[in-house]
Amino acid sequence: MTRISSLLLVVICAFAASAGELRLEEQELPTKLGVGYAVRVLDMNGDQKLDIAIVDSQRVLWLENPTWQEHVITDATQTKADNVCFAPTDIDGDGLVDFAIGADWQFNNTRGGATLQWATRGGKENGGWKVFPLPADPTLHRINFADVIGDEKPELIVAPLKGRNTDGPEFAENGIRLMALSIPEDPANQPWPQTLITDELHVAHNFYPTDMNGDGRDDLLVASFEGVTLLEREGDKWTATLVGAGEQERPYPERGASEVKRGKLADGSDYIATIEPWHGDRVVVYTKPKDAPLRSLWNRHVLDDQLKWGHAVWCANMDDDADEELVIGVRDDVGDNTRRGLRIYDPVNAQQGEWRRSLVDPGGVAIEDLTVGDLDGDGRNDVVAVGRQTHNVRIYWNKTQPDR
């Protein structure tokens, strides 16, 4: 069991078993990874249980709940190393989950490399799935399915890390081509129509699809050198609004924001969570000023600067209050007393930047990515984290007792 320490500008003393206090128990799974680049929880076999899907450097696999038996999606013969990202949806309309997969990850190669493909099981229970190629730009880094057109069909949103033919430290010659690929009627044999969303952002480490304006279509929050940009579709065009300033005081490439998610507070308002700057050392939250329009610069709150290379962000309810907590994965150690691992931040007064921090299993996972979901059906969200240097997969079971 993992004991959790908490702080909120001052030390808060509590017992781990007391009602309402966050309490997690760790479980190391037998699966060993090269690099756990990405992880998601979803029902892979229709048994109403959340399974774990993982992008490893030379394979994509899923672990079956509750035995965590490994199943192959793709292996090293089907995609070029390294696999770096994936996105699930039913692409071919057979009622089963398929995956888009980004591979041939070459961090510094803005002139070549990168592959994009989609994989379907085609009725197979074992062995690698069938793979079909899609077009990709160099440094392809993040993909998600989202309905950005508003036709109730998902498009594949594709984001390279850096603009084509750019050089550091500013990578300013060209912006990234953030693209939407529409699924055709026959996805295996027809080209996927492409729509350019924007090419004006630089070094976009991640993005998050979410309907920020309530129009029924997914908007995009993008973390880049510019900070956090909100992209909204109006007719056939996209409007870009800087809502998060990001870190702009350090020399390149330590600029902007690196990860991004949207969270909800008890009063119904939103917050935007980031890691700053790119590959940064700060946990940052943005809250919208009272009565300000959505298209405005939100207030910036630095919650934590005692970390090195934060690399995963999630927002989810981890206890029995109405706020969504902020779940952060840290990839590297600052030193012996400031370790990588899982951190959870509970809103106390979010508008004033007051959050209670919990350190979970320090040093246990060099977290490259994490995800949140109720794995055991007890009504509480659990956390799954995958490691880079630690090459491991851990579940953090949520054993928090509700307030009575």
N, C-alpha and C positions, 0 to 999 in steps of 0.2 A: 504493500500500500504506500502511496505517496502522500506525505504530509505537506501541507501548503502553508507558506508564510505569506502574510498580507501586510501592506502598508498603504497609508493615505496621507502623505506628507509628514505624518507622525506615526509611531508604531501603534498598531491595534492588536491587543492581546485577545485570543479566543481559543477555544478547544475545537479540534478538528471534528468532533462528533456532535457539536452543538447544532441545534436546528437552524436551518437557513444559511449556514456557512458552507462555502464551496468545498466539496470533498471528492477527490478523484482517486481511483485505483488503477494502476498501470498493469498492462499485460503485454509482454513481448511475444510476438507471433514468430513461428518458425521460419517464415519466408526471409531470405537474405537477398539484398539488392546490390546492384552496382551503384547507381545513383537513383534514388527515388524522386524523379523529377516532378511528378504530379500524382494526386490521389483524389478519388471521389467515392462517395457511397451511393449505391443505387441497387434496385432489385434486378439482378441479372437473369434469374431463372423462374420468376413468377410465383415464388412461394411466400410473398408478402413480407420478406425479410430483407434488410439492407445488406448487400454484399459490398466488398471493397475492391475497387478497380484501381490499378497502379500503372503508371508509366515508369518502366525501368530503362536503363540506358540501351539495352539490346533486346528488350522484349516488352510487351504489354500483357498484363495478366489480370485475372480477378480471383479473389479469395472468397470462398463460399461460406456464408454464415449458417451454422455456428461452428463448424469444424475448421474453417479457414483453409480448406483444401485448395491448392493452386490449380487454376485453369488457364491455358494459353490462349491469348487473343492473336498476337503476332510474335514471331521469334526473330532471331538475328538473320535468317535467310530471307525475310520478307520486307524488312525496312533497313535503311542504312543507319548505323550508329552515328550519333546518339539520337534515340527518341527523346523528345523534349516536352511534348504537350499532347493532349487529346481532348475530345469533346463528344459526349454521347447523345444520340437521338435515334429514332427509327427512320433511317434514311431511305430504305427500299420499300417501306410500307407493309412489311410482313408481320408487324406487331411485336417484333423483337428489337432489343437495343443493338444498334450499330455504333461504330466509332469512327470519327475523323482523327487522324494521327499525324502530328508533325514530327519529322525526323531529319537526319543528316545535319544535326545541330553543330554549327561552326561559329562560335562566338565572335571571332574577329574577322570573318570572311564576309565582307559586304559586296563581293563581286561574284560569288558563286556559292554552291552548296545549297542545302535545304530541300527537303521533299515534303509533299503533302499527299496523303492518301486516305481512303476510307475503307473500312473493313467490315464484312458481314460474315456471320457464322454459317449462313446457308444451310441450316439444319444440322451442322456438325456439333457434336457434344464434346469431342476431344480434338486436340491438334490446332494448328494455326488456322485462322479464318482466311477467307478469300479477300485479296487486297486489290483496289483499283486506284490508279494515280489521279491526282488533281494538280493544277498549277500552283507554284509557290515562289515567293521572293526570297532572296538570301536573308539569313538570320531570322527565318520564321521562328517565332518564340511562343505566341499564345493564340489559342483558338477557342471559340465558344459558339454554340448554336443559340440564336435569339431571333425573335420576330421583330425586325427593325422596319420592315415594309408595312406591317399592319394587316397582312392578309391571312393571319392565323396559321402561317406556315413558317417553320424556322429557316433562317438563312445561316450559313456558316460564316462567322466573322473571323477574319484572318489578320493577325498583326505581326509583322516582323519587329525585331528589336531596334534595328538601325536602318536608316535610309540606304538604298542601293548606291554603291560607289562612294561612300562617305569614309572619312578618316577622323580619328580621335585627335584631341580630346573632345571637340565640340560636335563632331558628326553633323556639320551644318550644311553641307553641300546640297543634300536632298532630304526631304521629310520622309517618314515611313509611309508606305501605301497601305492604309487601313481599308480592307476590302470586304464586301459582302458577296458570298457565292450562293446563288439560289439553287435549290435541289430540283433537277429536271424530272420529267415524268419517268424516264428510264435512266436512273443515275449511273448505271454501270456502262451505258453505251452512248449517252448524249453528253455534250459539254455542259458544264455548270455556268450559267450566265453570271458575269461579274459586274459589280457596281462599286465604283470608288466612293468611299465615305469621306475621306480627307487624306491629303498628302502634306499637311502643314505642321505636323508634330514631329518631334525629334527624340530618339531614344525612348520609345514607349515600352516600358517594361511589362505592363499588364493593363487590362481593361476589365470592366464589369458591366454586363448588360442588365438594365433595370428600368422600369417605367417611372421616371422621376416626375413627369408632368401630368400623369394620369390620363393620357390620351389613348391608352390601350396598345400602344406600340412600345417596344423596348428602346430606351435611349442608351447611350454609352457613357460611362465614366472612364476616362483614360488617364493613367499615371505616366507622365513623360518628363523630359527636361523642363517643359513649360510649367509644370505643377499638375493640378487635377483639372481636366477639361471635360465639360459636359457637352456631348454631341446630341442634338435633337433633330429629327427629320421633319421638315416642313415642305409638303408637296414632294417634289423630286430633289430638293436641296437639303443640305445639312447646315445647321447653325451651331457654331462653336462658342461656348462661354467659359472663361476661366473662373472656376468656383473655388479652387484651392491654390494659393500662391506658391506652395512648395518651398524648398530651400533654394534661395537664389544668391546667397552671400559667399558661398565657397567657390573655389576655382573649378572649372570643368575637369573631369566629368562628374564631380560630386554636386549634382544639380537636381532640382525638381523633386519628383516623387517616383516611387518604385512599385508599390503594390496599392490596390484600392478595392474597397468594399463599401457598401451602404448598410447602415444599421438603423434600427428604430428605437426611440426612447419611449418611456411610459406615457408621455403626454401626446404621443402620436407624431412627434416631429422626427426628422431624419438627422443622422450624423454620417459623415463620410470619414472612413478610416484609411490611413496610409502609413507606409514606411517612407521616411525621407532621410537624405536625398536618395538618388539612385544607388541601390545596394547599400542602404543607409544604416545609421545608428540611432535613429529616433522613431518613436511611435507617436504619430500625430493624428488628431481628430479635428474635423471641421464641423462647426455648427452654424446654421443660417441665422443671421441677426433677426431679431423679432420684427415682423411686418415687412421684411425685405423681400423682394421678388426672388424667384428661383434663380433667375439669371443675374446673379450678383456675386461679389466676392464674399465668401463665408469666413467666419472667425476661425483663426488657427490656434490650436491648443497643443503644446508639446507635453505628452503624458509621461514619456520615459526617454532618457538619453543614456541609460546604462545598459547598452547592448552593442553587439557587433554583427552587422549583416543580417538584419531582419529580412525574412524571405517568405513569409506566409501571413495572410490576414483573413479572418473570418468573423462574421457577426451572427450571433445566435443567442437564444435564451438558455442560460446554463443553470438558473435557479428558479424560484417560484415568484419572482417579481415580474413586472411588466416590461422592464427594460431588456434589450438585447445586449449581452456582454460582448466585449471585443476580445477575440482569441488571436494570439500572435505566436508565430513560430520564429525562433532565433537560430541562425545557422552556425555561428562561430562563438568561441569564448573570447571575452575581453581579457580574462585572467583567471586564476584559480578560484577567486571569490565571486566572479561574475560570469556565470556559465551560460552556454547555449541551452535551448530547450523551449518548453511551453510556458507562456505567460497569459494570464487572463485578467482583463480590466473591467471592473464593475462600475457603472455610472453612479455617482453620488450626487454631483451637481454638474451635469455635462456642459451646460451653458457657461459655467465658470471654469471648466477644465479640471474638475475634481473627480477623479476615478480611483477606485481601490485596486491595487495591483496584487495579484497572486502569482508566485513563482512555483511552477509545477515540475517536479522531476528534473532539477537542474543537471545538465550534462547528459541526460538520458538519450536524447535524439538530437543530432545535428539537423534541425528541421529545414528541409528544402521546401516541403509543402505539407499542408494539413487540410482536413475537412471535418465537418461536424454533422452528426445525425444520430437518431435513436436506434442503436444497433440491437438492443435486447427488448424493445417494445415496452419499456417501463414508463414511458412518458417523459424521460429525461434525455437531453442531448448528450451524446458521448463524442469524444474527439479521436480521430485517427491521424497519426503523424508518421511521415516517412523521412528517412535520413539520407544525408550525403556521405560525410566522412564516417558515420556510424553504420551505414548500410543496413538499417533495420526498419521494422514496422512495429509501432506500438499503438495499442488502443488504451485510451484513458477513459475508464468506465465512470460515469457520473453517479456517485452515491450520495449526493447532497440531500439532506433531510429537509422537508418543507417546514416553514414556520407554522406553529400551531396556534 
